[in-house]
């Protein structure tokens, strides 16, 4: 599968798979606080397209930016890094 241009990729954990061909992926990042210089965890959820419905809750996945697929869905599952136990 060849990609056009530089598309962002993010690493996250599937938190919901109740939708048809869509999963909700939670991505966590560390941000440095400007005053206290401590690192804070920030989480954000993205809806990602899962054409084969093979992702389950707890899977670690790699998502890639894509064209808008629906109102809130702009990401696709590129690969499953680690299956849930």
C-alpha positions as CSV (number, residue, x, y, z in Angstrom):
1,X,0.0,0.0,0.0
2,X,1.7,3.2,-1.1
3,X,1.0,6.4,0.7
4,X,0.8,9.9,-0.8
5,X,2.5,12.7,1.0
6,X,3.4,12.8,4.7
7,X,0.5,11.6,6.8
8,X,0.5,11.7,10.5
9,X,0.6,8.3,12.4
10,X,-0.3,7.9,16.0
11,X,0.0,5.0,18.4
12,X,-3.0,4.2,20.7
13,X,-5.2,1.7,22.4
14,X,-8.6,0.7,21.3
15,X,-11.2,1.6,23.9
16,X,-14.4,0.9,22.0
17,X,-15.4,-1.5,19.1
18,X,-19.1,-1.3,19.4
19,X,-19.6,0.5,16.1
20,X,-19.7,-1.1,12.6
21,X,-16.3,-0.8,10.8
22,X,-15.2,1.9,13.3
23,X,-13.1,1.8,16.5
24,X,-12.4,4.5,19.1
25,X,-8.7,4.8,19.8
26,X,-7.2,6.6,22.8
27,X,-3.9,8.3,22.2
28,X,-1.7,9.4,25.2
29,X,1.0,12.0,25.0
30,X,3.3,13.8,27.5
31,X,3.2,17.6,27.6
32,X,5.6,19.7,29.7
33,X,3.9,22.2,32.0
34,X,5.2,25.7,31.3
35,X,5.5,26.8,34.9
36,X,6.2,23.7,36.9
37,X,8.4,21.9,34.3
38,X,6.6,18.6,35.1
39,X,5.3,16.3,32.4
40,X,1.5,15.8,32.3
41,X,-0.3,13.0,30.5
42,X,-2.8,14.2,27.9
43,X,-5.3,11.8,26.3
44,X,-7.4,12.2,23.2
45,X,-9.8,9.8,21.5
46,X,-9.9,9.4,17.7
47,X,-12.4,7.5,15.7
48,X,-10.6,5.2,13.2
49,X,-11.9,3.2,10.2
50,X,-11.5,-0.6,10.7
51,X,-12.7,-2.2,7.4
52,X,-12.3,-5.8,8.5
53,X,-13.7,-5.4,12.1
54,X,-10.7,-7.3,13.5
55,X,-9.7,-4.8,16.2
56,X,-10.9,-5.5,19.8
57,X,-10.9,-3.5,23.0
58,X,-7.4,-3.4,24.5
59,X,-5.4,-3.8,21.2
60,X,-2.5,-1.5,20.6
61,X,-2.8,-0.1,17.1
62,X,-1.1,2.3,14.7
63,X,-3.5,4.8,13.0
64,X,-2.8,6.9,10.0
65,X,-4.5,10.2,8.9
66,X,-6.8,9.9,5.9
67,X,-9.4,11.9,4.0
68,X,-12.7,12.5,5.9
69,X,-14.6,9.2,5.9
70,X,-17.6,10.5,8.0
71,X,-18.4,13.5,10.2
72,X,-15.9,12.5,12.9
73,X,-13.8,9.8,11.2
74,X,-10.5,11.0,9.6
75,X,-8.2,8.1,10.6
76,X,-7.6,4.5,9.4
77,X,-6.1,1.5,11.2
78,X,-2.8,0.9,9.6
79,X,-1.7,-2.1,11.7
80,X,-2.4,-3.9,14.9
81,X,0.8,-3.7,16.9
82,X,-0.2,-5.9,19.8
83,X,-3.4,-7.9,20.4
84,X,-5.2,-7.7,23.8
85,X,-4.5,-10.4,26.3
